[in-house]
Each structure stands twice: as structure tokens, then as C-alpha cells.
């Protein structure tokens, strides 16, 4: 009887372990944003688009400070005329660079989400040559919290990264983004916000 009880307990423990193995990935799966685009650019051109000021301002934002080394600046100024800390990704840093293969940087939420903005998420961008004149660029954004502003930030960047990669694609098809209208609109918003009421 003791042997039967031992076998039964072992079977139940084994079944629990098997169930845990099946469901663990569901619990452990971390929320992420994954986007990919193929651009009409050589690997060198695609890499330079993400690792130089000239490259970033050609598709991502009107101004930037880019220092392509580990710990170097990856400051993306969506609104260059805003006060310090409100320009966009003001104080971001490169976390890793594998030349012409992968780069990563920390990232924050937009100023409209101040609680989430105090935290950091992480973005990994990978580069893969398709042929001599085309490169696949893949983006993976992770490190999300749950609920409240985190959910809003996730939804915001799920849309925003699609737009950024579409701009990257357009940059190599029809030329750099002209930020003139964007900058005028931002200036008008700032003036309207600071006008006496």
C-alpha cells in the first residue's frame, strides 16, 4: 500500500511539473513591441541612419545628439524648441552596439505620461542585409510595466514605432523628412500654451 501511495504521489508531482512546464511560458512571456521593415538601402546606409545625427534627423526627429558608443548619447529631440527634459527622448543612452548588426538604447515614455516617463524601457534594433541594395531593420521594444500609464505608453509606441520605420523606408525611397511644417506646428502649440488666458 505504501508503494502504491508513493507511485501515486510521484505521478501527481510529475503531472504538476508537466503542467507548470506548459503554462510557464505563458506566464513568463513579456510584453513587447516588434516591428520590421525592409529598406532600399545598403547595410552601411541603414546603420548610418541610426548611428549619426544626420541619419536620425533624416527620418526620426528634427534634432538629435548621437554618440554611437556604449553609454553614448542617443538623445532624440522630437520637439527641439521645448525646455530641457521635454524635448522627447532627452537623456537616452546607447546600451550596446554590434557594428552593422545590432544596437540598443534605453527609452522613455512621452512627456504626456509623466509617471511612465520616470522609468525606462529598452529598444533593440537589428540589421540584416537582404541583398546588395536592401536591408531588413527589425525593432524590439521591451521592459514594460503593467496597467495605468504603462498601457498608454505601450499603445502609443505600438503606433509610433510603425511610423518611425515607415519614415525610415520613405527616407530611402524619396529622401529625408522635411521637418519644417512639424516644427512650425510645435512652435504654435507652445505659444498657445504660454499665452495669457
N, C-alpha and C positions, 0 to 999 in steps of 0.2 A: 504494500500500500504506500509506503514512504517513497519507493522508487517511482510509482505512478504519479504521486504528487510532485516529485522533483521534475519529472518529464513534462508534466502539465505546466508548471511554473516556468520552465525553460522555454516551452513553446510560446507562452504568453509574453514573456520578455522578448523573445525573438520577433514576435508579431509586432510588438510596440516599437522595437528598433526599426523594423522594416517600414512601419507607418511613418515613423519620425523621418526616415531617410526620404520617403516620398514627399512629405509635406515640408520638410526643412527648406528646400529651395524656394517654395512659395513664400515662406515667412522671411527668409534671408534676402530675397530679391529686393534690390534697392531701386528706388525710383530714379530714372534718368531720362534725359532728352538725347535722342540720337538722330542726327541728320547727315545727309550725304549729298554731294553734288559732283558732277563731272564738269571740269572747266577746260576751255580751249586755251591751255597754257602749258608750257613745259614745266617740268618739276621745279626747275630753278625759279621760274616766274611765279609759280604758285607759292613757293616757300617765301620768296621776297615780299609777296603781298601781305604776309602775316608777320614778317620779321623786320620791316623797315617802316619808318614814318610815312614815306611816300606811298608804300604799299597799302598801309592801313587807311590813309586818307583817300585812296583811290576807290574804296568800296565800303568801308566800315563806319567811319565817322569823320567829321570835318577837321579834327585835330587829334594829335596823339603824341605821346612820348614813348619811344620804343628803344629798349636796351636789350638786345637778344642774347642774354646770358642768364644762367640760373641766379635768381634774385634780382635781375634787372627789371627796370620799369616796363609795365605793359599798361600804360595809362591811356584809356580811350575816352576822348572828350566829345561826347555826343552834343553837349552844349558848351562850347569853349568860352562863351561870354558869361557863364554862371559863376557864382562865387566858388572858391575852393571847397572841395568836398561835395559839390552839387553838379559837377560837370559831366558825370557819367560814372565810368569805372576809374575813379581818380587815382587810387593808390594800389592798383593791382600789380602783381609781380609774375614774371616767368618762374615756373616751378621746375621745369625740365625742358631740355632741347636735345633732340637727336637729329642732327642736320639732315634736312630734306626727307625726314621720315615722320617725326612727331614733335609736337611742342605742347606744353600745358601751362596753364596760368590759373591763379585764383580769380574769383569773380564775386561780385555782389549784386544785390537787388537794386532796382532804380530808386531814386530819392523819394518817390511817392509811397514807398513801402519801408518806412524807417526802421521798424523792428527787424525785418528780414535783412535790411541793408547792413545792420551791425554785424552780421555773420558773413561767412564766406562759403562759396561753393567752388567746384573745380571743373575746369574745361580741358579736355584733351582733343587736339586736332591732329589727324593723321593724313599723310600724303602718300599717294601711290600712283606711279606712272601707269597710264593706260596704254599709251604709245608715245611716240616722239613729240607729239604736239598736244596731248591731252593728259590731265591729271585728275585723279579722284581725290576729293577732300572730304574726310569724314570727321564729324564733330560729336563728342560725347560729353555731356554736362551732368555732373553728379554731385552728391553731398547735400541733398535736400532734407530739410526738416519736414514736419507734418503739421497740417492744419493752419488756420489763420492766414497770415501774410505769406507763409511758405507756399501755400496752394496758389495764391495770387501770383507770386513770383514765378512759380513753375509754369503756370498758364501763360504769363507774359513772355517768358523766354522760349516756350514752345513755339510761339508765333515769331518772336524776334529773331531767333537763330535761323529760321526758314528764310526770313527777309535778308539777313546778313549774307547767307550763302547764295541767295538769288542775286544779290548785288555783286557778289564776287563773280558769279557766272556772267552777268551783264558787263562787268568791268572788262572782261577779256573778249567779249563779243562786240561791244560798241563803245568802249572807252571808259575812263574814270567817271565816277559820280560827280556831278556839278552840285555843290552844296549851297549855292547862292540863295535859292528860294528858302531852303530849310533854315539857314542862318537868319534870314530876314524875319521869318515866322517866329523863331525863338526870341529874337530881339523885341518884336511886337508884344509877345506874351509877357516878357519880363517887364517891359514898360507899362503894360496894362496892369500887371500885378502890383507895381510900385506906385502907380498913380494915386493921388489922394481921393478918398471916397466921399 
